[in-house]
C-alpha cells in the first residue's frame, strides 16, 4: 500500500510537471518580461516543472525502495531514535 501511495504521488507530480512545462513554453514563446525588472518570466515559471520533476524522481525512488525492502516503514532501525509519530 505504501508503494501504491508513492506511485500515485509520482503520477500526480508528473502530471504537474507536464502542464507546468506547457505553461512555461507559452511564456517562452510570447517572450513575456516582468514589469518591474524586465527579466524574462520563464525564469519564474520554470520553478514549477523543475520542482515537480524532482519530486517525481523522489517518489519513484521511494516506491522502488519500499518494493525492494519489503518493509512497512514502521520499524525503527536505530533504537536511540525518537519516533515523532508516537509522541
C-alpha positions in Angstrom: 0.0 0.0 0.0 2.9 2.4 0.7 4.4 1.8 -2.7 1.0 2.4 -4.3 0.8 5.7 -2.4 4.3 6.7 -3.6 3.5 5.8 -7.2 0.2 7.7 -7.0 2.1 10.8 -5.8 4.6 10.3 -8.5 1.9 10.2 -11.1 0.4 13.4 -9.8 3.7 15.3 -9.7 4.5 14.0 -13.3 1.1 15.5 -14.3 2.1 18.8 -12.7 5.5 18.6 -14.4 3.9 18.2 -17.8 1.4 21.1 -17.5 4.0 23.3 -15.8 6.2 22.8 -18.8 3.4 23.6 -21.2 2.7 26.9 -19.4 6.5 27.7 -19.3 6.7 27.1 -23.1 3.8 29.5 -23.6 5.7 32.2 -21.6 8.9 31.5 -23.6 7.1 31.7 -26.9 5.4 35.0 -26.0 8.6 36.5 -24.6 7.0 37.9 -21.5 9.0 40.1 -19.2 8.4 41.2 -15.7 7.1 44.8 -15.5 9.5 46.0 -12.8 12.8 44.2 -13.5 12.3 43.4 -17.2 13.6 39.9 -16.7 12.2 37.0 -18.7 9.2 35.5 -16.9 10.2 31.9 -17.9 12.8 32.1 -15.2 10.0 32.3 -12.6 7.7 29.8 -14.4 10.4 27.1 -14.7 10.3 26.5 -11.0 7.0 24.6 -11.2 8.1 21.9 -13.7 11.6 21.7 -12.3 10.4 21.2 -8.7 7.7 18.8 -9.7 10.2 16.7 -11.8 12.5 16.4 -8.8 9.5 15.4 -6.6 8.6 12.8 -9.2 12.1 11.3 -9.1 12.0 11.2 -5.3 8.6 9.5 -5.1 9.6 6.8 -7.7 12.9 6.2 -5.8 10.9 5.8 -2.5 8.5 3.4 -4.2 11.4 1.3 -5.5 13.0 1.3 -2.1 9.8 0.1 -0.5 9.3 -2.6 -3.1 12.8 -3.9 -2.7 13.0 -3.7 1.1 9.6 -5.2 1.6 9.3 -3.3 4.9 6.3 -1.4 6.1 8.4 1.6 7.2 7.1 1.2 10.8 10.3 -0.5 12.0 12.8 1.7 13.9 16.3 1.0 12.7 18.0 2.9 15.4 17.0 2.2 19.0 18.1 5.6 20.1 15.9 7.4 17.6 12.7 9.0 18.7 9.6 8.2 16.7 7.8 11.5 16.4 4.6 9.9 15.2 4.1 8.3 18.6 4.5 11.5 20.6 
